[in-house]
Amino acid sequence: MTYSRILLPFLFLLPPRSNAQIIPEIDSTVQAFMTQYQVPGMAIAISHHGKLVYARNYGYADTLHKIPVNSNSLFRIASVSKCITATAILKLVEAGQLSLDNTVFGPHGVLGTTYGQQPYAPNLEKITIRQLLQHTAGGWTNNGEDPMFMHPAMTAEQLLSWTLDHQPLVDTPGKVYAYSNFGYCVLGRVIEKVSGMTYEQYVKTAILQPCGITSMQIGGNTQEQRKSNEVVYYGQHSEQPYIYNISRMDAHGGWIASATDLARLLVHIDGFPAPADILTPASITAMTTASAANPGYALGWAVNPYHNWWHSGSLPGTAAEVIRSHHGFTWAMLCNTRTDSSFFNDLDGLLWKAVNNPATPWKE
């Protein structure tokens, strides 16, 4: 049962609970999950009505050197990055620098004719910012031909040109949902073009700094290139965690964060009264309104009729999920491994029992 999909999420006034102040219901559930799926290290953070009410770290950031996960440990968040990119696009819309209905490619598009060879196919020139956010642009889906996992030596700009030239759209823009990492890579370039900053610089300036977040950044590609406090990633079933160009994934899967970093971000985009969101109510509504093509996905967020929003992230050696529930909770869960589909189903449901239990002893 996938709880986020069917169940009816910052003031940071309190520090995270110490190891001596634990909620056994949560800790026993997390530890059982880690044992079942051989998770070396994990971090969680839970907020309620804008306050951090529980934050715990488990296991090892580095098993070889026996370095425990701590509150500063940074994990790849993979596709949870899409929530960040969607927020950045909406900030540009609020500033009047962009419209969700702007086209992207062609003489009248935000990116013009910078990438690939002309003339563009007519459908390519119809793609809008909104469709990229909704994964309804008409192609480049996350399958065996996902361009984001090809040509690792290419820059994002080189890959963008190559993809436009070699992978034509398969559907009319706006008609079909097809999850697209590449579409969010394009959005990263849109952010750079409109803001005049690198994607990472703009997100840090416009999104993270106003939330009081200073350690989130784009992760390293190899184990040797790990950033300060970045955990080691562990593959299962012959997966290799260090084979991809993570830095090129920036806007669709490149960020690293601590669980409490994500908690700080979530409470500023959750639509609840306090603390103040960094997006307007109109932007929050747009961000969480599903497309006609897929009633379960909006702009960078999975959604359901019960007003829960969430996104998961998955790469070799990486599993992440953030959830905003309708009843005032938000939470983040980060792991430095992943395994089969049941792993993600169980991760998704891991903390729902605790947040739905009125007897859980939250201390606000």
N, C-alpha and C positions, 0 to 999 in steps of 0.2 A: 504494500500500500504506500503510495507516494503522498505524504501528508500535505505538503505545500500545495499540491495540485487539487486537493479535494476538501481540505479543512477551511470550516469557517476560518516597529517591529519593534540636545545632549549637554545634558548639562555637565555631566561628569563631576557631580558634586562629591561623590564618594570614591575612594580608591578601590581597586579590585580587592575582592576578598583574599586574605592571606591563606597560605596552606593550612593554617589551623582553623580557618573559618570556611568550612565546606558544606555543600548541600549533597548528602550522600546519594540521593536519587539521581542527581546529574552525574556525579563522579563515577558511580558504579556503572551507569549506562555507557558513558564515554569509554571507560576502561574495558568493558566487555566488548564494545565495538572494536577497539584497538587490538585486543587479543584475537578476536575472530578474524580480522582482516590483516593482521601483522603490520599495523601502522607504527612506524618508529616514533613519530612525534606528532603532536596535535595541539592546537590552541583554540579556545572558544571565548567569546565575549557576548554577554547578553545585556540589553538595555530595556528599561521599562519606563514609559512616560518621560523619555529624555534623559534618564539617569542610568549610569552603568551600575547594574546590580550584581553581576557575577562575571568574573574573568579568571580563567584557569589555564595552566599550561601543563602538558603531559608528555612524558617520554623524552626522546632525544632529538635535538637539532642535528647532531652528528654522532652516529653510533660508534664510529671508529675511535674517536677521541672522547667519547662519553660526555659530550657537552649537552646539557639539558635544554629543552625549549624554555625560553623565558619571555617576559613581557615585551622585550625588544626584538624578539625573533621575527624575521621577515620571511614570508612564504610567497611563492608564486600564487597568484589568484586566477590565472588563466582567463576564462571568458567572463568572470565577474568584472573584468576590465571594461566590458561593453556597457555596463551601468555608468561607469565613469565617463566614457566617451559620449554617451547619450546626454548626460548632465552637462558636459562641456558644450555640446551643440546647442542645447537649450539656453545656456547662458549667452551664447552669441546671438540667438534669436531674440532674447530679451533686450540685448544691447542694440538691436536694430541692424546688426551686421549681416544677418542671414534670415532666410525664411525656410520653413520646413518644406515648402513647395517649390523652392528653387531647383532648377535642373542642375545636373552636375557636369555633364560632358557636352561639348559642342560650343559653337560661337557664343551662345547665350548662357552657357553653364558656368558654375562657379570655378571649375578647373579649366574651362575653355578647351583648347586643343593642345594642351601641354603634353599629354601622354598619348603614346601609340600613333599609328598611322591614320591619316585621313584619306578619303572621307569616312566618317563614322557611319555605322549602320543606323537607320532611323530609330530603332528601339533604344539604342544606347543613349541617344540624345534625349530620350524621354525620362530617364531615371531621375528621380527626385531625392532630396535629402531624407525626406520622410520614408521613402521606400527602402533606402539603405538601412535606416534604423529599424525598420520592421522586418527586414530580410525578405522583401518582396520585389527586389530589383530585377528579377528574372533570370538569375544564373549564379555561377561561381559558388555552388553549394559545398558543404563540408562533407565531401566524399573522397574517394581515392584519387580524385583529380583536383583537390583543393589546392589552389596556387600558393597558399600561405605555407604549405609544407613542401614546396618544390623550390629548386634553384636557390639554395641557402646562401650562396655567395652574392646574390643580387641585393641591391638596396631596395627599399620599399618603392622608390620611384622607378627603378629599372623593372621591378616585378610588375608594377602597375602597367607600364607600357607593354611588357611582354604579354600580360594577361589580356589586355584589350585586343591585342593583335592575334592571339592564338586561341582564346576561349570565348567564342561568341555567346550571347545570351540564348537561352533555350525557351524562355517564356516571355510574354508581354509584361513589361514592368507594371506592378501593382496587382497582378492577378493571382499569383501563386506564392505561397510561403516556402522558402528554401533557405535554411540557416546558412549564413554566409560570413565566414571570417574575413574574406577578402573585402566584402562590402564595408566592414568596419575599418579595415586598412585604408580604404578610400576616404572614409570620414575623417580619419586622422590627417590626411593630406588636405582635406577641406578646412579643417581647423587651422592648420598651418597657413594656408593661403589667406584665410580671412583675418586671422589674428596677427599675422606677421611674426609669430613666434614659433619655436618648435612645438610639436604636440605636447611633449612632456613639460616644457616651460609654461605653456598656457594652462594646462591642467593644474599644475602646482600653484600658479598665481591666482587663477580665477575660482578654483574649486577647493583645493586642499588647504591652502593657507587660511582662508576665511573660516575653515572648520578647526583650525588649530593642529593640523597634521603636517609634520615636517619630515617624517622618515620614509613615506611612500615614494617609490621611484620605479623606473624600468629596470627589470632584473638582468643579471648576467647570463651569457649563453652557456658557458662551460663551468665545471666545478671550480676551476682555477679563477674564473672571472666572477665568482660570486661577490655580491656587494657586502659591505660590513653588516654583520648580524643576519645575513641570509642563510637559511638552513641548507643542509644537503638533501638532495632528492633521491629517492630509492625506487627503482623499477621493480616490477613483479612480472612473472611470466615472460622473461627475456626482453622486457621493455628497456629502452635506453633513455634516461632522463635528459641527457645532454647532447642530443643529436639535432636539435632545432635552433633556428635563429630567433631567439626569444626577443631580442631587442627590436627586431623588425616587426614583431607582432604587437608592438606598442599599443595601438588603439583597440585591438581586439583581444589581446591576451598577454600583454607584456608586463603588467604591473606586479610589484611585490609589496606586501603590507603585513603588518601585525594584525591580530584579531581586534585589538582595541583601536587601531587606526580605522579599520572598517566600521567599527561601532560608532566612532565619532562622525564618520561620513554619513552613515545610515540615518542618524537622528537629525541630520540637517537636510535630508531630502525625503522624509517619510510622510509628509503631509499632516503630521500631528501639530498641535498648537505650540508646544514648547520642546526644545528651543526653536528659535526662528529658523525656517528653512532658507537655504541659499537660492532656491528657486521660487518663483511666484506661484500662487495657487493655480493659475492658468497653465503654467508649465508643468506642474505636478499632474494636473488632469491630462494634459497631452501625453506626458511620459507614460501614463498608466492606462491609456485607452487603447484597447486591442484593435488590430487591423481587421478589415473585412475578410482578408484571406486566412487569418488564424485568430480565433477568439481567445487563444491562450498566450498571445505574445503582443506586447505593445511596443514602446520605443526603448529598447535596451533592457527590458524587464519581461519575465514571464508573469502572467497575471491570472486570476480566477475570479468568478463572480462574488466571492466572499471578501473581496478587497484585501487579499494577500498578494504581495509582490515578492519575487525572488529571482535569483540567478545562480546557476552553478558554474563551476569551472573545472576543466579536466585537461591535463597534459600528462605525458609519461612522468611518473614520480610526483604528481600533483593532484590534489582534490580540494576544492573550495566551494563554499556556498554561503550566500547571504540571504536572509529572509526578513521581511517586514510583515507582521501579522496585523489583522484588523483590530486587535484588542490591545494595542499599545506597546507591543514587544518588537524589538529588532534583535537579530543575532547573527554572528559570523562564526564560521567553522572552517578551520584550515588544517590540512594534512600534508605530510611530505611523502606520500605514496598514494597509489590508487590500484584498484584491481577490477573485478568483474561488475556487471550491471547491478547485482544485488548490493554491492558495496554502496553505490550511489543512492539506491532506494533507501537503504538503512541510514545513510548519512542525512538524507533529506528529512527523515522522520525522527532523528536522534533526540531532539530537545522538545518536540511538541508536547509530549506528556507532561513534562515539567512546567512549561509555560501555560498549559491549560489547566493545571492542577491548582485550585485556590488555596490548598494547604501548603504549597511550596513556600518556604520561609524567606521570601525576598526581603532584603533590608534596604529601604530607600531613605 
